[in-house]
Amino acid sequence: MNISKEFIDKILNCPWLQNCGKKDSLEVGAAYLDKTADVRKYIVSLKWENLCLDKQGDFTTYLFKNYRDEFNKYWNETVRMIKKEYMPAISDRINERLLRLGLPGDVLDDMKMNIVSLFMLEYYSEYYSCDFYESILKIYMAGHLPCGWKGKYPEGKFLVF
């Protein structure tokens, strides 16, 4: 188990939020939002928060049930390392862009939670994968912001700015 150098480079060099407000072709099903008021509304919605938490819960529950020793031994230590070594620089880059877009700190909080989840999925990738978070990574890498879900999961699509 480790976080690959390729993944770290990918995340550190991500074009965070560079294409927000633009409509392009993403590799995932997406409905585009073009108003920051809509972004604010959806990103703090209980529906989006619960969906993200459910997907994180699926991941941690699976690890706990099937790889308890690896989960107990490495989870907290790895999360602390990610938050210390990588999140400050990533957060600074995202926050600059959020200010330019006129988006609130709630967006950064949502993104940080998702980014830590992406790191942890990479760390435990030999044990678990998650289509939901793989799609979130694709959206971030395309310079967009996943901020909600349209429809009843898994039917439907991401709301993207």
ChimeraX attribute file (.defattr): number of C-alpha atoms within 10 A of each C-alpha:
attribute: neighborCount
match mode: 1-to-1
recipient: residues
	/A:1	11
	/A:2	12
	/A:3	16
	/A:4	12
	/A:5	9
	/A:6	9
	/A:7	14
	/A:8	14
	/A:9	10
	/A:10	13
	/A:11	19
	/A:12	15
	/A:13	12
	/A:14	18
	/A:15	16
	/A:16	24
	/A:17	22
	/A:18	17
	/A:19	16
	/A:20	22
	/A:21	17
	/A:22	14
	/A:23	15
	/A:24	11
	/A:25	9
	/A:26	14
	/A:27	10
	/A:28	14
	/A:29	13
	/A:30	21
	/A:31	17
	/A:32	21
	/A:33	21
	/A:34	14
	/A:35	11
	/A:36	16
	/A:37	11
	/A:38	14
	/A:39	23
	/A:40	17
	/A:41	11
	/A:42	21
	/A:43	23
	/A:44	16
	/A:45	14
	/A:46	11
	/A:47	15
	/A:48	20
	/A:49	15
	/A:50	12
	/A:51	16
	/A:52	20
	/A:53	14
	/A:54	12
	/A:55	16
	/A:56	21
	/A:57	13
	/A:58	14
	/A:59	19
	/A:60	19
	/A:61	14
	/A:62	15
	/A:63	19
	/A:64	14
	/A:65	10
	/A:66	12
	/A:67	14
	/A:68	13
	/A:69	12
	/A:70	14
	/A:71	17
	/A:72	12
	/A:73	10
	/A:74	13
	/A:75	16
	/A:76	11
	/A:77	10
	/A:78	17
	/A:79	14
	/A:80	11
	/A:81	11
	/A:82	17
	/A:83	15
	/A:84	11
	/A:85	10
	/A:86	15
	/A:87	16
	/A:88	13
	/A:89	13
	/A:90	18
	/A:91	17
	/A:92	12
	/A:93	17
	/A:94	20
	/A:95	19
	/A:96	11
	/A:97	16
	/A:98	17
	/A:99	11
	/A:100	8
	/A:101	14
	/A:102	10
	/A:103	16
	/A:104	14
	/A:105	13
	/A:106	12
	/A:107	19
	/A:108	16
	/A:109	14
	/A:110	17
	/A:111	20
	/A:112	18
	/A:113	13
	/A:114	19
	/A:115	22
	/A:116	18
	/A:117	18
	/A:118	21
	/A:119	21
	/A:120	20
	/A:121	21
	/A:122	19
	/A:123	19
	/A:124	21
	/A:125	15
	/A:126	10
	/A:127	15
	/A:128	14
	/A:129	13
	/A:130	15
	/A:131	9
	/A:132	16
	/A:133	18
	/A:134	13
	/A:135	17
	/A:136	23
	/A:137	21
	/A:138	15
	/A:139	22
	/A:140	22
	/A:141	20
	/A:142	20
	/A:143	18
	/A:144	25
	/A:145	27
	/A:146	30
	/A:147	25
	/A:148	28
	/A:149	23
	/A:150	16
	/A:151	11
	/A:152	10
	/A:153	11
	/A:154	9
	/A:155	8
	/A:156	13
	/A:157	17
	/A:158	23
	/A:159	22
	/A:160	27
	/A:161	25
